[in-house]
């Protein structure tokens, strides 16, 4: 599997969040994105045109996942500062650290299959250990859940 390690500085996020579980993640993420995406132009100081689909887990452990496990889901963007936050949006600061970054191209079904492979097979047999920071996907402005094939970057915090 092709990957790169990025030493990320602190990341500032502006977006919207909701608590959800793995059994409701698809429909709940769509609802959250429908609230957030029409308001993108309200956010100042954006770093780029990417959107982040972010999961903030409490001590993520793939071996102990269950469909009802809840976590904080964010849809947001990276910004250079938190000086001007639109009403109804929130902020998240991700501390600096290493990220395993994997370029992915494929369907939603292939993404899920790839995500499970990374966490169940590849990562446990690699030199890396998960760090307790948010996991996220960087989605380009061309990304749409309606596309048959999308391209995105999978960012997994590692030590």
N, C-alpha and C positions, 0 to 999 in steps of 0.2 A: 504494500500500500504506500502510495506517495504521500508525504506529509512534510511540513516544515515546522520548526519551533520558532515562535516569535516571543521575544522578551517584550511584553506589553507594558507601557507606562500605565499609570492610573487612567481609567476610562470613565468619563462622565456621560450619563444617559438621561435623556428626557423622554418620558413616554407614559404609557398607561399599563396598569397591572391588574391581575385578578388571580385569586387562588383557584386551582383546578387540579384534577387528577388525570392519570394516564387514560382512564376509561372515557373521559369527557374532553380530552385535550383537543381533538380535531374541531368539534363544534364550538367549544369555548374559545379557542384561538381565533376562529373565524369571527365570532361576536366581538372579541377584543380588537381585532384588526379593523373591523367595520366602524368601530368607534374612533379609532386612532387615525387611520389613513386619510380621511377627509380633512384632518386638521394639521397635516404635515407643514403647510405653509406658515402656520402660526409660530413655528419653532425657529428661533434665531440662533446663530452661532453654530450651525451644523458643520461637522467635520467633512462630510461627503454626502453623496446621494443615496448611500446604503440605508437600509432599515435593518434593525436587529430583532430577531425572534429569540428571546432570552428565557432561560429556565434558572430560577434561583432555588436550589434544593437545600435542605437541611442535611448535611453530611451524606451526599449521594453514594449509594452502594448498589451497584447493578444486581448483585446476588440477593438483595433483600427487597427488590422492587415488587410492588403489587399494583394491580389495576386501580385500587382505591387510594394509593399513596398520594398525598396532596403536596403541592409545591406552588411557588409564586411564578407566574408566567408574565412576562413583559413583552410588549411590542413598543419599540422606541427607536431613537436615533442617538448617535454619538454627537456630543457638542464640545466646544472648547471651554465654555464656562456655564455656570448655573445662575447667571444674573437675571434672566428674564424668562420665567416659567409660565406658560399659558395656564389659565384657570382650568382646573379639572385634570391637569397632568401632574406627574410626580417625578422625582429624581432618584437616581441610583448611582452610587460611586463604587466602581470595581477597583480594588487595590491592584497594584502592579504585580506582575508575575509572569511565568511562562505559560504559553498556550500552545497546544498541539493543534495545528491548523491543517485541515484536510479539504481539498477542493472536491466538490461533489457536483456531478451532472447526471440528472435522471428524473424519474417520476417520483411522486409522493410515496408510492409503495416501495420503490427501490431505496428511497431515503430511509424509511423505517427499517427495512432489511439491513441496510448498511450500518445504521445507528446501532442495531442490536449486535451485529458482527463486531464492530469496533469495541463495544463495551463488554461483550461476553467472551470474545476470542482474542482479538488483536491486543487490546490494552493490557489484559492480565498477563500476556506472554511477552510484553515489551519491557523496556528499561524504565518506563514511566509509571508514576503513581498519580492518582487523581488528587488535585488540590481542592480545598473547600471554598471555591469561588464560583460565580455563575458560569454556566455553559451557555453558548449562544451560537446562532447562525447569522452570518452577514448575507443579506439578500440585496441584490442590485435593484435598481429602479425598473428593470425589465421583468423582475420576478412576479409571478401571479400563480395562485393556487389552481387557476383554470388552465395553465399551460400543461401540455403533455410532458414536457421536459423543462426543468429549471436548472440553473446553475447557482450554487451558493458555496460559502465557506463555512465549515463546521469548526467551531472554536471550543476546545476542551481544555480546562485548566489542569496543568500538570506540575509536578515537582520532580 
